[in-house]
Amino acid sequence: MPRFRLLALDIDGTLVNSRLELSEPTVEAVHRAQKAGIRVVLATGRRYSRVLPLVEPLGVKVPLVTSTGALIKDPRDHRTLYRAQFPPQVLRQVVQEVWNQGFDPVLCCDTFLQGFDYYCPRDRGVNEQLAEFFSKNPGCHRLLPGLLQEPPLEAFCGFTMGTREQMLDLKKWLEHRLPGQLELHVLRSPRYEGFICEIMPQGVSKWSGILRLAAQWGIGPQHICAVGDDVNDVPMLRQAGLGVAMGNAPPEVKQAATRVAPCHDSHGVAEVVRWLLEDDLPTK
């Protein structure tokens, strides 16, 4: 049995390349890891519906940690294993604060089986960044005109979009207005021109989701290898037994890691699997 029994993989910027493709070496490496007894967990900021196309080619047979840890579902039957929840007053204030700062709050709910992923207050976003997001995700939203007054309490996370500077300013504002109540990340998906401000209940992260699964399997943090490339990966890179940043990650993400792998266009995940199977790395 390899020293690391769980391999947690981010998707965008890590598992897939800059063209959002799974390379053959990466797929083969994931299969080798699973064959060696390592549980491979996809831990991503993507919505559940956008992770499912990767399940079959990778042969994933374990739950998916999606929406940066706010939703964990089993892809075999779409059963929900964990869903984060905002305190009602916090959710209402978040929605109002985002709106008052000039952005459209978008709320994600566990509605995959109903055929959509999130609610929004109007069909087109207030800016070109959110309009692009909606255009590239047709049919994934439902209009909820009363969202500002009565947001759906089952929402497990939210987001909005704008320029990088706008989203960083919004993050600071929300931290000021709701101190200690939220987990916030500003990042950019390679699918879109704009930047996303992720908004989650306090204490929710990819790492918290990974730990939920690991505990069920009797796997301690020291036996977990986590691989990622962006700011919402930092908690798992810092706290896993082995945290690996991709070569394409920004400096602050690399600083949180134990080791840096080749970039996603150079099959970095395949190299990480080789490290694990050869067992030539010290724990953190």
C-alpha positions as CSV (number, residue, x, y, z in Angstrom):
1,M,0.0,0.0,0.0
2,P,1.4,3.4,-0.9
3,R,2.2,5.9,1.9
4,F,-0.4,8.3,0.5
5,R,-3.8,6.6,0.4
6,L,-5.9,9.5,-0.9
7,L,-5.1,11.7,-3.8
8,A,-7.2,14.9,-3.9
9,L,-7.1,16.6,-7.3
10,D,-8.3,20.0,-8.3
11,I,-9.6,20.1,-11.9
12,D,-9.1,23.4,-13.7
13,G,-5.4,24.3,-13.9
14,T,-4.5,20.9,-12.5
15,L,-6.1,17.8,-13.8
16,V,-7.1,19.3,-17.2
17,N,-4.7,21.3,-19.4
18,S,-5.1,24.9,-20.7
19,R,-7.5,23.7,-23.4
20,L,-9.7,22.1,-20.6
21,E,-8.7,18.6,-21.9
22,L,-7.7,15.4,-20.1
23,S,-4.4,14.3,-21.5
24,E,-3.7,10.7,-22.1
25,P,-0.8,10.6,-19.7
26,T,-2.9,12.1,-17.0
27,V,-5.8,9.7,-17.5
28,E,-3.3,6.7,-17.5
29,A,-1.7,8.0,-14.3
30,V,-5.0,8.4,-12.5
31,H,-5.9,4.8,-13.4
32,R,-2.5,3.6,-12.1
33,A,-3.0,5.4,-8.8
34,Q,-6.4,3.7,-8.4
35,K,-5.0,0.3,-9.3
36,A,-2.3,0.8,-6.7
37,G,-5.0,1.3,-4.0
38,I,-5.0,5.1,-3.9
39,R,-8.5,6.7,-3.7
40,V,-8.7,9.6,-6.2
41,V,-11.0,12.3,-5.1
42,L,-11.9,15.2,-7.4
43,A,-12.0,18.4,-5.3
44,T,-13.0,21.3,-7.4
45,G,-14.7,24.7,-7.5
46,R,-16.7,23.4,-10.5
47,R,-20.4,22.8,-10.1
48,Y,-21.4,19.1,-9.8
49,S,-22.9,19.0,-13.3
50,R,-19.6,20.2,-14.7
51,V,-17.6,17.5,-13.0
52,L,-19.7,14.5,-14.1
53,P,-18.2,14.3,-17.7
54,L,-14.8,13.5,-16.1
55,V,-16.1,10.6,-14.0
56,E,-16.2,7.9,-16.7
57,P,-12.9,8.5,-18.4
58,L,-11.1,8.7,-15.1
59,G,-12.9,5.7,-13.7
60,V,-13.8,7.6,-10.5
61,K,-15.9,5.5,-8.2
62,V,-16.0,7.7,-5.1
63,P,-17.9,10.9,-4.2
64,L,-17.1,14.2,-5.7
65,V,-16.1,17.3,-3.7
66,T,-17.6,20.1,-5.7
67,S,-18.3,23.9,-5.4
68,T,-15.1,24.3,-3.3
69,G,-16.3,21.8,-0.7
70,A,-19.9,23.1,-0.3
71,L,-21.5,20.1,-2.0
72,I,-20.4,16.4,-2.0
73,K,-22.4,14.0,-4.1
74,D,-22.0,10.4,-5.2
75,P,-21.9,10.3,-9.0
76,R,-23.2,6.7,-9.1
77,D,-26.7,7.7,-8.0
78,H,-26.4,11.5,-7.5
79,R,-27.1,11.1,-3.8
80,T,-26.1,14.1,-1.7
81,L,-23.7,13.3,1.1
82,Y,-23.1,16.8,2.3
83,R,-24.5,20.2,1.6
84,A,-23.2,23.4,3.3
85,Q,-25.7,25.9,4.6
86,F,-25.6,29.6,5.4
87,P,-27.3,30.9,8.6
88,P,-30.5,32.5,7.2
89,Q,-29.6,36.1,8.3
90,V,-26.1,35.7,6.8
91,L,-27.5,34.6,3.5
92,R,-29.9,37.5,3.3
93,Q,-27.2,40.0,4.2
94,V,-24.8,38.5,1.6
95,V,-27.4,38.9,-1.1
96,Q,-28.1,42.5,-0.2
97,E,-24.5,43.5,0.1
98,V,-23.5,42.0,-3.2
99,W,-26.5,43.7,-4.9
100,N,-25.8,47.1,-3.2
101,Q,-22.2,47.0,-4.5
102,G,-23.6,46.8,-8.0
103,F,-23.4,43.0,-8.7
104,D,-25.8,40.2,-9.3
105,P,-25.8,37.5,-6.6
106,V,-26.0,34.0,-8.0
107,L,-27.0,31.2,-5.6
108,C,-26.2,27.6,-6.1
109,C,-28.7,25.0,-4.9
110,D,-28.8,21.2,-4.9
111,T,-31.0,21.1,-7.9
112,F,-29.1,18.9,-10.4
113,L,-32.0,16.4,-10.6
114,Q,-34.3,19.3,-11.5
115,G,-32.1,20.2,-14.5
116,F,-30.4,23.4,-13.3
117,D,-27.7,24.5,-10.9
118,Y,-28.3,28.0,-9.6
119,Y,-30.8,30.9,-9.2
120,C,-30.2,34.5,-10.3
121,P,-32.3,37.7,-10.0
122,R,-32.4,38.4,-13.7
123,D,-31.8,36.6,-17.0
124,R,-28.7,38.6,-18.0
125,G,-26.1,39.7,-15.6
126,V,-25.4,43.3,-14.7
127,N,-22.0,43.2,-16.5
128,E,-20.4,41.6,-19.4
129,Q,-18.5,39.1,-17.3
130,L,-21.7,37.6,-15.9
131,A,-23.4,37.8,-19.2
132,E,-20.6,35.7,-20.7
133,F,-21.0,33.2,-17.9
134,F,-24.7,32.8,-18.6
135,S,-24.1,32.5,-22.4
136,K,-21.7,29.7,-21.9
137,N,-23.9,27.9,-19.5
138,P,-27.3,27.9,-21.2
139,G,-30.2,26.3,-19.3
140,C,-28.2,26.1,-16.1
141,H,-30.0,28.9,-14.2
142,R,-33.5,29.7,-13.1
143,L,-34.8,33.2,-12.7
144,L,-35.9,34.0,-9.2
145,P,-37.2,37.6,-9.1
146,G,-37.7,37.5,-5.4
147,L,-34.2,36.4,-4.7
148,L,-33.2,39.7,-3.1
149,Q,-36.0,39.7,-0.6
150,E,-36.3,35.9,0.1
151,P,-33.2,34.0,-1.1
152,P,-33.6,30.2,-1.1
153,L,-32.4,29.1,2.2
154,E,-31.1,25.8,0.7
155,A,-28.4,27.7,-1.1
156,F,-25.0,26.2,-0.2
157,C,-22.8,28.8,-1.9
158,G,-22.9,31.8,-4.1
159,F,-20.9,33.8,-6.5
160,T,-20.8,36.9,-8.7
161,M,-18.4,38.1,-11.4
162,G,-16.6,41.2,-12.6
163,T,-13.1,42.4,-13.2
164,R,-10.3,41.2,-10.9
165,E,-10.1,44.6,-9.2
166,Q,-13.9,44.7,-8.7
167,M,-14.0,41.2,-7.2
168,L,-11.1,41.9,-4.8
169,D,-12.8,45.0,-3.6
170,L,-16.0,43.1,-3.1
171,K,-14.2,40.4,-1.1
172,K,-12.8,43.1,1.2
173,W,-16.2,44.7,1.6
174,L,-17.9,41.4,2.5
175,E,-15.1,40.6,4.9
176,H,-15.7,44.0,6.5
177,R,-19.5,43.7,6.6
178,L,-19.7,40.0,7.7
179,P,-16.5,39.4,9.7
180,G,-15.8,35.7,10.4
181,Q,-19.0,34.6,8.6
182,L,-17.8,33.7,5.2
183,E,-15.2,31.9,3.1
184,L,-14.3,34.1,0.1
185,H,-12.0,33.5,-2.9
186,V,-11.3,35.6,-6.0
187,L,-10.2,33.5,-8.9
188,R,-10.5,33.1,-12.6
189,S,-11.7,30.0,-14.5
190,P,-10.0,29.5,-17.9
191,R,-13.5,29.3,-19.5
192,Y,-14.2,33.0,-18.8
193,E,-12.7,36.4,-19.2
194,G,-14.1,37.7,-15.9
195,F,-13.1,36.9,-12.3
196,I,-15.3,35.1,-9.9
197,C,-15.8,35.9,-6.2
198,E,-16.8,32.6,-4.5
199,I,-19.0,33.0,-1.4
200,M,-19.4,30.1,1.0
201,P,-20.4,29.6,4.6
202,Q,-17.6,30.0,7.2
203,G,-15.5,26.9,7.6
204,V,-16.3,25.4,4.2
205,S,-13.4,24.5,1.9
206,K,-12.2,21.7,-0.4
207,W,-10.1,20.5,2.6
208,S,-13.2,20.3,4.9
209,G,-14.9,18.2,2.2
210,I,-11.9,15.9,1.7
211,L,-11.6,15.3,5.5
212,R,-15.3,14.3,5.6
213,L,-14.6,11.5,3.0
214,A,-11.2,10.6,4.5
215,A,-12.7,10.0,7.9
216,Q,-15.2,7.6,6.5
217,W,-12.4,5.6,4.9
218,G,-10.1,5.7,8.0
219,I,-7.5,7.9,6.3
220,G,-5.7,10.5,8.3
221,P,-4.5,13.9,7.0
222,Q,-0.9,12.6,6.9
223,H,-1.8,10.0,4.3
224,I,-3.5,12.6,2.0
225,C,-1.8,14.2,-1.1
226,A,-3.6,17.3,-2.4
227,V,-2.8,18.9,-5.7
228,G,-4.0,22.3,-6.9
229,D,-3.2,25.6,-8.6
230,D,-5.3,28.4,-7.2
231,V,-6.2,30.3,-4.0
232,N,-9.1,28.0,-3.1
233,D,-6.6,25.1,-3.0
234,V,-4.4,26.7,-0.3
235,P,-6.1,25.1,2.7
236,M,-5.7,21.6,1.4
237,L,-2.1,22.2,0.2
238,R,-1.1,23.5,3.6
239,Q,-2.8,20.8,5.7
240,A,-2.5,17.6,3.7
241,G,0.4,15.3,4.4
242,L,1.7,16.3,1.0
243,G,0.6,19.4,-0.7
244,V,1.6,19.8,-4.3
245,A,1.2,23.1,-6.3
246,M,1.2,23.0,-10.1
247,G,3.9,24.7,-12.0
248,N,1.3,27.1,-13.4
249,A,0.2,28.2,-9.9
250,P,0.7,31.8,-8.7
251,P,3.5,32.3,-6.1
252,E,1.2,32.4,-3.0
253,V,-0.1,29.0,-3.9
254,K,3.3,27.5,-4.5
255,Q,4.4,28.9,-1.1
256,A,1.6,26.9,0.6
257,A,2.8,23.6,-0.9
258,T,5.5,21.1,0.0
259,R,6.5,20.6,-3.6
260,V,5.8,22.0,-7.0
261,A,4.9,19.8,-10.0
262,P,5.3,20.5,-13.7
263,C,2.5,22.6,-15.1
264,H,-0.9,21.3,-16.3
265,D,0.2,21.5,-20.0
266,S,3.2,19.2,-19.1
267,H,1.1,16.4,-17.5
268,G,2.0,17.6,-14.0
269,V,-0.6,15.2,-12.3
270,A,1.1,12.2,-14.0
271,E,4.4,13.3,-12.4
272,V,2.8,13.5,-9.0
273,V,1.4,10.0,-9.4
274,R,4.9,8.8,-10.2
275,W,6.2,10.4,-7.0
276,L,3.5,8.7,-5.0
277,L,4.0,5.3,-6.4
278,E,7.8,5.5,-6.1
279,D,7.3,6.8,-2.5
280,D,10.4,9.1,-2.6
281,L,8.8,12.1,-0.9
282,P,8.8,13.0,2.8
283,T,5.6,13.9,4.6
284,K,5.0,17.5,5.6
